[in-house]
Amino acid sequence: MSDDRYQKGMKNLKKMNPDSYRDLEKLLNSIAPDMARYIAEFPYGDIYSRPGLDLKTRELVTVASVTTLGCAQAQLKSHIHGALNVGCTPREIIEVIIQMAVYAGFPISINGLIAAKEVFEERNEEFEK
């Protein structure tokens, strides 16, 4: 079962953000190699593979959630890349982050918008102002 979960996870990660996962895997290999496998298996193999939501919707929800944490900028940027890779537009991502101001506060939403801007600029993504 574990290999199946891992393969499902890797299939989703290849669509969403394979570079980010490879970087994380390299980082964790020297201290906690099992953690990278857990990440591939559980969130991406079990949860992201469930029926009911497409990857685009799942990434928008994840961007919203990680934005509200307010302390996970690297993960937020990774999921913004993933959202773009599965068909989200910069405008959709911006709107989701703005909406989080209602639930998590303006400072957290502003930090999320700054992270999004950095990702868009890195990727040369056009976004409406």
C-alpha positions in Angstrom: 0.0 0.0 0.0 2.8 2.5 0.9 4.4 2.2 -2.6 1.0 2.9 -4.2 0.5 6.0 -2.0 4.0 7.2 -2.8 3.4 6.7 -6.6 0.1 8.6 -6.4 1.8 11.4 -4.5 4.6 11.6 -6.9 2.2 11.7 -9.8 0.5 14.8 -8.2 3.8 16.4 -7.3 5.0 16.1 -10.9 2.0 18.1 -12.0 2.1 20.6 -9.2 5.7 21.4 -8.3 8.3 18.7 -8.8 11.3 21.0 -8.3 10.0 22.1 -4.9 9.6 18.5 -3.7 13.0 17.5 -5.0 14.6 20.5 -3.1 12.7 19.5 0.1 13.7 15.9 -0.3 17.4 16.9 -0.7 17.1 19.1 2.4 15.5 16.4 4.5 17.7 13.5 3.4 20.5 14.3 5.8 18.3 14.7 8.8 14.9 13.0 8.4 14.6 11.2 5.0 11.4 9.5 6.0 9.7 12.9 6.3 9.9 13.5 2.5 8.3 10.2 1.8 5.6 10.9 4.4 4.9 14.2 2.5 4.6 12.4 -0.8 2.4 9.7 0.6 0.0 11.4 2.9 -0.9 14.9 1.6 -0.1 14.2 -2.1 -0.9 10.5 -2.3 -3.9 10.2 0.0 -5.5 13.6 0.2 -4.7 15.3 -3.1 -5.7 12.0 -4.9 -9.2 12.0 -3.4 -12.2 12.5 -5.7 -14.4 15.5 -5.3 -12.0 18.4 -5.9 -9.6 19.0 -8.8 -5.9 20.0 -8.2 -6.7 23.6 -9.1 -9.3 23.8 -6.3 -7.2 22.0 -3.9 -4.3 24.4 -4.5 -6.5 27.4 -4.0 -7.7 26.0 -0.7 -4.1 25.3 0.3 -3.0 28.8 -0.6 -5.8 30.2 1.5 -4.9 27.9 4.4 -1.1 28.4 4.3 -1.7 32.2 4.0 -3.6 32.2 7.3 -0.8 30.5 9.1 1.3 33.6 8.6 4.5 31.8 9.3 5.1 29.5 6.4 6.3 31.8 3.6 8.4 29.1 1.9 5.5 26.7 1.8 3.1 29.4 0.7 5.4 30.3 -2.2 5.7 26.6 -3.1 1.9 26.3 -3.2 1.6 29.5 -5.3 3.9 27.9 -7.8 1.8 24.7 -7.6 -1.4 26.6 -8.1 0.0 28.3 -11.2 1.2 24.9 -12.5 -2.2 23.4 -12.3 -4.1 26.2 -14.0 -4.8 28.9 -11.4 -4.5 32.4 -12.6 -2.6 35.1 -10.7 -5.9 36.9 -10.2 -7.5 33.9 -8.6 -4.5 33.5 -6.2 -4.6 37.2 -5.3 -8.3 37.2 -4.6 -8.0 34.1 -2.4 -5.2 35.8 -0.4 -7.2 39.1 -0.1 -10.2 37.2 1.2 -8.0 35.8 4.0 -7.7 39.3 5.4 -11.3 38.8 6.7 -10.4 35.6 8.6 -6.7 36.0 9.5 -6.1 39.8 9.5 -4.6 42.3 7.2 -0.9 41.8 8.1 -1.1 38.1 7.2 -2.9 38.8 4.0 -0.4 41.5 3.1 2.5 39.0 3.7 0.7 36.5 1.5 0.4 39.1 -1.3 4.1 39.9 -1.0 4.9 36.2 -1.4 2.6 36.0 -4.4 4.2 39.0 -6.0 7.6 37.5 -5.5 6.5 34.2 -7.2 4.8 36.1 -10.1 7.9 38.2 -10.7 10.2 35.1 -10.5 8.0 33.4 -13.1 7.5 36.5 -15.2 3.7 36.0 -14.7 1.5 38.8 -15.8 -1.0 39.9 -13.1 -3.7 42.6 -13.0 -3.1 45.5 -10.7 
